[in-house]
Amino acid sequence: MLKNILLLIFSIIIILTFAVTTNLDRKAFEVIATFLSITTGFTITALSIIATSPFSKNLYEQESKKDNSKTILHELVDKFKISMKMFIVTICFIILLNLFNENYVAKSFIIFEHTITTIDLLKSMILYLTIVSLISFITLFDTFSKFVVKSGKSIK
């Protein structure tokens, strides 16, 4: 647990440093929003495919090894729900960033001889959530690929 917390803190510091030193253009965040919109669409489509697949019944009948109050189908849907929420939260932060005018004078903090603004913090949070969203999307894509293969095997 401590290892995960340290990894989280370390990664946030690295991304904050990157965001502050590079002064990212807001157009980069528009690209991120577009990518996240596409991943959201993929996730909704994948959930629809899972919901209409006959193989879903098999997953619903199998108890989860991690939590015996859930089925494997519940776990699969939970993965998709968590990712969707992360995509949406990241998009909302991008929308929030775009609400501020380019000339907006943000509140500044001085940390270790570096001036950091609230806009820098917001950009850092967006970058961090984007990286986590990308990892989540890759995991979802892998999971969905396995589902499609197993679903195909069950059709005779």
N, C-alpha and C positions, 0 to 999 in steps of 0.2 A: 504494500500500500504506500509506504513512504517513497519507494522507488518511483511509483507512478506520479506522486505529487511533485517530486523533484523534477521528473521529466516534464511535467506540465509547466512548472514554473520556469525551467530552463528554456523550453520551447517558446513560451510567451516572451521572455526577455530577448531572445534572438530575433523573433519576429518584430517586436517593438523597436529594437535597434535598427533592423532593416528598414522598417517603415519611416523612422525618423531620419535616417541618413540618406535615403534615396528620394524622399519627397515625391511619392508616387502621384502620377497624374490621375485625375478622376475618371478618365476614359478607361483606365485599366479596370476600374470597378464596374463599369458598364459591361465589359467583356465577361467579368465574373458573374454578374447578374444574368447575362444571357446564358452562360454555361449552366448556372444553377436552375434556370427556368427549363432548360432542356432536360436536365437530370430529374427535375420534378415531374415533367411529362413522362419520361421513361418509367419512373417509379409508379405513377398512376396506371400506366399501361400494363406494366408487369403485374401489379396487384390485380388488375382486371383479368389478365390471363390466368393468374393463379386461382382467382375466385371461380372462373368458369371451367377450370380443368377438372376432369374426372379424378385425376390423381390427388386432388385436394382432399377427397374423402379418405383416402389411405392415410394421409398425413394427420387428418383430424382423429383418426382411430388409434394413432400411436401416441403413447404417453411420453412426455418430455423426460429426458434423463436428468436434467438440471432442476426441474420444478414439476413435481408430480400432479400439481393442480392445473397444469397446462398441457396442451398437446403440441406436437411438432408444428402443426399449422399455426397455432397461436404464436410460437416463437418466431416463425418465419414472418408473419404479419407484423409482429412487434419490431423486428429489424427494419422493415420498410417504414413503419410509423416513426420510429426514432430518426431515421435518415430524412424523411420528409419534413419533420419538424425542424431539423437542423438546416435544411435547405431554405425553408421559409424564414427562419430567424435570420439567417445570413442575408437573404434578400431584403428583409425589413431593415437591417442595419445599413445596407447600401442605399435604400430609399431615404433613411434618416440622414445619411451623409450628403445625399443630393439635395436635401432640403436647405442645407447651409449654402449661402452664396459663396462664390470663389473668393470674394474679398472679405469674407467674414473674419473678424479678429477673435480668435478663440482664446480661452483662458490658458495661460502658460504656467508650466512648472519647471523648475530647474532640478534635474536629477543627475548626479555625477557629472557636473559641468556641461550637461546637454539640456537644451530647452525643448521641452515636450509640451505640445498643445493637446487640448481635448480632441481636436480633429485627428491628431496623430494617434491618440489612443483608440479612437473609433476606427481608423484605418487599420491599426494593428489587430483589433478584435475581428474585423472583417477578414483580414488575411489569415488569421489563425483559424477562424471558422471555415474559411474556404479550403484550407489544407485538410482539416478534419472532414469536411464534406466530401472532398475528393477521395480521401481514403475510404470513407463510408460508401461512396458510390462504387468504387472498385470492388469492395467487399460485396455490396448488393448485386453487382453485375455477375460476380463469380457465383454467388448463391443462386441467383436466378438461372444461370447457365446450368448449374447442377440440377435444379428443379426441372428444367426443360428436358434434360437428358433422362432423368428418372421417370418423368412423365411419358416420354417417348418409349421407354422400355416397358412401361406398364400397358401400352396399347398393343393388343395382339390381334 
